[in-house]
Amino acid sequence: MKELAGFYYDAEKNRYFPLKGPIPGSSSSSSKNNAQKPSSKPTQGINFCGRTRVRTSKLLQGRELNGNIIDFNKGKCNFMEEVLKKQASQPMVWKYQGTEKMADGALDQMHIHLQTPEGQTEVDVLVTGGTDGSLSLFEVGKSGQQFHNGLQFIPDRVGPVIEETKAECSKTPERIWRPIGASLHMRSNISCINLSGKHSPYAVGDGFSIQHGLITTLGSETFGGSVCILNILEPLDLYSSTSIRQGMHVVTSFNCTIWTADYNRNASQAVIGMYFFFRTDLGAALVNLETGTATWVLRSKSDVLAQQLDQSGNVVLCGLRNGAIVTVDVREGSAREIRHRIPYSLLGRSRQNSSKQWFKLSGYIDPSCTWYMPSSICCLVSLQSYDQYFLSSSMDGSIRLYDHRMSKRGAIQSYEGHVNSHTRLQLEVDQSERFLMAGGEDCKFRLWSIKSGELLFEEKFSDAVLSTVCWQRPERCMRIPDENKSHEDCLSGLNNWGTWCGSQEGLFYMH
């Protein structure tokens, strides 16, 4: 049975039951469960959550007595879910020395074919972009065994040690290696790195289907933003000092800032959110990555700061600076054909001293699928296993879960404790879509349970804001397909789950 956010499935009774504690927008807000609602300001430390205090031996005992559904004082819970949450609440963190300002702009991981003097080989590569315009490729997992020229970066443990995980602290992650031809300096800040395989993490062997990486630059008044493609269809020769430059193709450039982008690999198209320096017609455009032509799909006087294509690639969510999230059909052509007006009152903004009562925009927008957050939208993430759900964060620190089918209801779950006031901070979801993670302006890293909204981990291990996050791909699932195992079983069997994080202070790895 599929899991639903805010509910658990009882196999014996063959039905769903709500988790303890009210879910925003639910009718149970007046019930006695309100007394159990956690404070928006979590307790210091990483073991403040009630369920994560339960020792593993207690969980095992409960499973032996009751099966997978365990009874606790706060209600029933699933054994596997509690074990995974407990593991997530007790991570270890390492910092890679010498990686300052290399990964604070954008971050993603991909699997590529590499050309070496001994022949072709397959490697996992971490692609990082800095706010100083630097672009780097790091080999992970083999410690640069193929390379004789380049730089290696050594991890030093900086995270907390939990009593139950002391034995694991000796398992230091591998060094990462940047070959001589694996770095490039772009004209302006890296604003987005989006790999073509990102939208199908559940397809076994999907890592081999990645052919291109979408990279955008923020732009400046001097150069403007660019849309680039890194061609990885052919094996990369990172021994050459010009390898990345030769594989990088500038599709098109604009006299504007490119805030955000998303990639539809099936149609070789990208959607980008832009702001023109000398004009007032802002919005989003669809770029043909083969011809470089751009078609406006949304016109608005509020910047598009976040975008997320759905699984079909036909509809894009656009998060605006004024807090609105609109749904745009990118198949219909020019954005000027249909115009809409949205009352400013729906955005929660007072306009008593302004003559403007309406927010105007144009495009093929579904007015019934529009949401509003208290502040500027900074990130949107669609869930792949539950295609009707998406996560959104805004610059006032709000993080919420929405359902496309219930736009009038508002958020169906919220995640407390995040700190933000003006920064575009990235959200990330793990491959099993159980956990949500983000860095905050207080330089703390936080991890939540998507289903229950519990804050499982909160710790400061960087003196700079962790603005980028990338979940490590499950290498074994991609490379060794097993027809007798589901993808969920494969993910549950992995013990090397990890997360890459980037700040101006450097690159971090969390196990």
URTANOR-V462386 format. One record per run of one state. SS is the DSSP state (H for helix, E for strand, C for the rest). FROM is the first residue (numbers start at 1). LEN is the number of residues. Records with the same first field share a line. If there is no record, write none. Layout:
# URTANOR-V462386
SS: FROM-LEN ; FROM-LEN
This chain:
# URTANOR-V462386
C: 1-6 ; 11-4 ; 19-8 ; 31-1 ; 37-14 ; 54-2 ; 67-2 ; 73-2 ; 89-4 ; 97-9 ; 117-2 ; 130-4 ; 141-9 ; 154-1 ; 158-5 ; 169-7 ; 180-3 ; 186-4 ; 196-10 ; 210-2 ; 218-8 ; 232-4 ; 237-6 ; 254-2 ; 265-4 ; 277-5 ; 289-5 ; 301-3 ; 310-5 ; 321-3 ; 330-9 ; 348-10 ; 364-1 ; 366-5 ; 373-4 ; 383-6 ; 395-4 ; 407-6 ; 415-12 ; 430-5 ; 440-4 ; 450-5 ; 461-7 ; 472-3 ; 480-7 ; 493-6 ; 504-2 ; 511-1
E: 7-4 ; 15-4 ; 69-4 ; 75-4 ; 93-4 ; 106-11 ; 119-11 ; 134-7 ; 150-4 ; 155-3 ; 176-4 ; 183-3 ; 190-6 ; 212-6 ; 226-6 ; 236-1 ; 248-6 ; 256-9 ; 269-8 ; 282-7 ; 294-7 ; 304-6 ; 315-6 ; 324-6 ; 339-5 ; 358-6 ; 365-1 ; 371-2 ; 377-6 ; 389-6 ; 399-5 ; 413-2 ; 427-3 ; 435-5 ; 444-6 ; 455-6 ; 468-4 ; 499-5 ; 506-5
H: 27-4 ; 32-5 ; 51-3 ; 56-11 ; 79-10 ; 163-6 ; 206-4 ; 243-5 ; 344-4 ; 404-3 ; 475-5 ; 487-6
